[in-house]
Amino acid sequence: MRVSPAPSFSKQNLLDHDSKSVSPTVSEMMRDLSSVSANDIQFPKVLANDDEVDEQTLMQVEVVNSDLVRKSLRSELASKSTFLTQRWQAALVAGSVLLALACGIGGLAYWIASPRVITQPYLLWGESCYMNSRSCDASRMLWCPAGTCLCLGDFTWNATAQNCSCGQYQRWNGIVCQGYGYFGDPCNSIPCRPTLKCTIVTNQTCTTRQDICSCDNTTYLDTTSGSATIGQCIARLTYNSDCKTNFDCQDWLGLTCTEVSAGTQCQCSSTAYWNGLTCVQNALGGEPCNTSIPCDTTRGLSCGSGICQCDPYNYWDNVTTSWCQKKKTYAVSCQYDFQCNTTVNLSCPANSTGCNCYSTSYAYMCDCQAGSFWDGQRCTGQHSFNGTCPGQYACSSNLVCYLGHCICPGNMAWGNVTANTCGCPSPTVWNSTSSTCV
């Protein structure tokens, strides 16, 4: 018995190589292998009649055309608008595209920010350049912001040094060019401008100390509007120079800013005069004087006969006060005659005059001379017979003061024996015990 496969599983049915119509689908080319069993190809019947069957080898062959299958699969996916590649392939392609795009953008930005290196000599300040290029000499702190080489930041061009640096009287503080201090500015961390001096401010603690820029003792701050030296310390002014404050004048010469008819000028004080070099103290009591050397009028002095002296009612006290003092009156202690009021006949005797008129006389006391007495206003001569008297000291010769008049004592008579003298009439004599003529 000859066995052949069932018609539905013939080689023609499995794969038709001669088909010229449309491309077969995957389902038409591939069959489910589990759908064919041994019963389908009648193995039991064959084995039951093995004596009638020649020895044969039964083989099922599946032939697959790989190219055709791939083409068919692509056609089927294309008809369904489905990607023809696998997901990892698509992700790889997308990543490559994005990476290339990023690299392109980065390269363009770098090219813009970093132009091509200029091989020509670097440009100097003020020369034309390509904006944001490196053509300006960066070693000189130059750059090109807008077509011209300029200094960076607030640097300025130093034509002498041929580079950009902080300006005159400036210093770099790490951030900007900081100007030197003006008058009154702190100077702990920055120098003062020329002519100014960093001065320690007094009455400060160590934690609050702040030194300031100021003028030294020989200069003053020029505040004159329009002056070429305004804001600078200039030399202090000399005699007769126009001034504004005392600080403007050379005070070490005795000058002060004084109001005069022409305004305010550096002048000597009222107690001094200008000798051509400095202020000199006006002449004092007893010193020579003239039109060029005045006396110190503030002390009560005036120039008389070429000598500075006080008026007649005062004396020059050169011992204690160096001023004209009022002359001393009667019974006041003294050292020299000129201290006593000589206009009223007082003097300063080195020894007692014995006047006792009315105070007891002693040495170095303003006193009247012998034969006179102090009447309350001046030294006057003792009174004669019948003159008024406040006391015995006011009566002359041998007169006595009785009931306010100078009279002869006892029973003496005035002028009977000797003129202007009290005497006893002849032949009587004066008895001192009984104070009568006997």
Buried (B, 14 or more C-beta within 10 A) or exposed (E): EEEEBEEEBEEEEBBEEEEEEEBBEEEBBBBEEEEBEEEEBBEEEBEEEEEEBEEEEEEEEEEEEEEBBEEBEEEBEEEEEEEEEEEEEEEEEEEEEEEEEEEEEEEEEEEEEEEEEBEEEBBBBEBEBEEBBBBBBEEBBBBBEEEBBBBEEBBBBBEEEEBBBBEEEBEEEEEEBBBBBBBEBBBEEBEBBEBBBBBEEEEEEEEEEEBBBBBEEEBBBBEEEEEEEEEBBBEBBBBEBBBBEEBBBBBEBBBBBBEEEEEBBBBBBEBBBBEEEBBBEBBBBEBEBEEEBBBBEEBBBBBEEEBBBBEEEBBBBEEEEEBBBEBBBBBBEBEEBBBBBBEBBBBBBEEBBEBBBBEEBBEBBBBBBBEBBBBEEBBBBBBBBEBEBBEBBBBBBEBBBEEEBBBBBBEBEBEBEEEEBBBBEEEEEBEEEEEBBE
